Amino acid sequence: MYLRSNYPAGPIMVTTVPMAKTLIRIAVVDDDASVRRALGRFLRATSFDAETYGSGAEFLAALHAFRPHCIVLDLHMEGMNGLDVQRHLSRIGGHLPVIIISGHDNPRAQAEALALGADAFLPKPVDGNILVSTIERVIGEASQPA
C-alpha cells in the first residue's frame, strides 16, 4: 500500500459548538491489514481520531461504541463487502458520510456505491492529500442543513 501525502501534519478539527473543538473521528474498514494499518497511521498522524476494522461486520458491531464522523470503506472485502455495509447503514438510518476506496476501476460498482449514498469513490493506492480533502469536504457537506 502506497500512501502519498504532502499534507502538513497538524490538527484537523471540526467545530461542534462555539469555542469547542473535537477531533474528527474516522472509521477505516478494509480487510487488507497493510492498507488498514497504513490508512490508520496516516489519519492519526494527520490528527484525526481513526479506528480501523478488518471487516464490515466488525465495524457494524462496534458502531455503538465508536460513532465516526466519516467512514473510509473498502469496496471489495470477504463476506460483507462495502456495498453490503452501505445497505445496512441505510437500513439503520442517519447519514454517515462514506468514502469508498477500491483497487478495481469498475464504473458499475462505482455507480452502485454512489447510488447507495456513498459521498465519494477513490482509487487505491489512495493519495493522502486527496483523502484528507475528501474527508473534510464530505463532513462539511454532511453538516450543512438540508
C-alpha positions in Angstrom: 0.0 0.0 0.0 1.4 3.3 -1.1 0.1 6.4 0.6 1.3 9.7 -0.8 0.9 13.0 1.1 2.3 16.4 1.1 -0.4 17.4 3.5 1.0 19.3 6.5 0.7 17.4 9.8 -1.4 19.4 12.2 -4.7 19.3 14.0 -7.8 18.9 11.8 -10.7 20.0 13.9 -14.4 20.4 13.4 -16.3 22.9 15.5 -19.2 21.2 17.3 -20.3 24.2 19.4 -18.9 27.7 19.6 -15.4 27.7 21.1 -15.4 23.9 21.5 -13.4 21.7 19.1 -13.5 17.9 18.7 -11.2 15.6 16.7 -12.8 14.2 13.6 -13.5 10.5 14.1 -12.8 8.3 11.1 -13.5 4.6 10.7 -11.3 2.7 8.3 -12.9 -0.6 7.1 -10.6 -2.7 4.9 -9.8 -6.5 5.0 -6.2 -5.9 3.8 -4.2 -5.5 7.0 -1.4 -3.5 5.3 -3.9 -1.0 3.8 -5.8 -0.7 7.1 -2.7 -0.1 9.1 -1.3 2.4 6.6 -4.5 4.4 6.4 -5.0 4.3 10.2 -1.4 5.5 10.9 -1.7 8.2 8.2 -5.0 9.6 9.5 -3.8 9.6 13.1 -0.6 11.4 12.0 -2.8 13.9 10.3 -4.6 14.5 13.7 -7.8 12.5 13.0 -9.1 10.1 15.6 -9.0 6.9 13.4 -10.2 3.4 14.3 -9.6 0.5 12.0 -11.7 -2.6 11.3 -10.9 -5.7 9.3 -14.4 -6.4 8.1 -17.8 -4.8 7.6 -19.3 -7.0 10.3 -16.6 -6.0 12.8 -17.3 -2.3 12.0 -21.0 -2.6 12.4 -20.7 -4.5 15.7 -18.5 -1.7 17.0 -20.7 1.2 15.7 -22.4 1.7 19.0 -19.1 2.3 20.8 -17.3 4.4 18.1 -19.6 6.7 16.1 -17.4 8.2 13.4 -17.9 11.4 11.5 -16.9 9.6 8.3 -16.2 6.0 7.1 -13.4 5.1 4.7 -14.8 1.8 3.3 -13.2 -0.7 1.1 -15.5 -1.9 -1.7 -14.1 -5.5 -2.1 -14.0 -7.4 1.1 -14.6 -11.1 2.0 -18.0 -11.7 3.5 -19.8 -8.4 3.9 -18.5 -6.1 1.1 -18.6 -2.3 1.1 -22.0 -2.2 -0.7 -23.4 -4.6 1.9 -22.2 -2.2 4.7 -23.8 0.7 2.9 -27.1 -1.1 2.6 -27.0 -1.9 6.3 -26.2 1.7 7.2 -29.2 2.9 5.1 -31.5 0.5 6.9 -30.5 1.7 10.4 -30.9 5.3 9.3 -29.0 8.5 9.9 -26.5 9.5 7.3 -22.8 8.8 7.9 -20.5 10.2 5.2 -18.9 7.3 3.3 -15.8 7.3 1.2 -15.5 4.1 -0.9 -11.9 3.0 -1.8 -11.2 0.4 -4.3 -8.3 -1.1 -6.2 -10.6 -2.1 -9.0 -11.7 0.5 -11.5 -15.2 -0.7 -12.1 -17.7 2.0 -13.3 -20.7 -0.1 -12.5 -19.6 -0.7 -8.9 -18.8 3.0 -8.5 -22.2 4.0 -9.8 -23.9 1.5 -7.4 -21.9 2.7 -4.4 -22.8 6.3 -5.2 -26.4 5.4 -5.8 -26.5 3.7 -2.3 -25.3 7.0 -0.8 -21.5 7.0 -0.9 -20.2 10.5 -0.8 -17.0 9.8 -2.8 -15.2 7.0 -4.6 -11.4 6.9 -4.5 -9.0 4.6 -6.2 -6.2 2.6 -4.5 -3.5 3.4 -3.9 -5.1 6.3 -2.0 -3.5 9.7 -2.4 -3.2 11.2 1.1 -3.9 14.8 0.1 -7.0 13.7 -1.8 -8.2 11.6 1.1 -7.8 14.4 3.6 -9.5 16.9 1.4 -12.3 14.5 0.6 -12.9 13.7 4.3 -13.1 17.4 5.0 -15.5 18.0 2.1 -17.9 15.2 2.9 -18.0 16.1 6.6 -18.6 19.7 5.7 -21.4 18.7 3.3 -23.0 16.4 5.9 -23.1 19.3 8.5 -24.9 21.6 6.2 -28.7 22.0 6.7 -30.8 20.1 4.2 
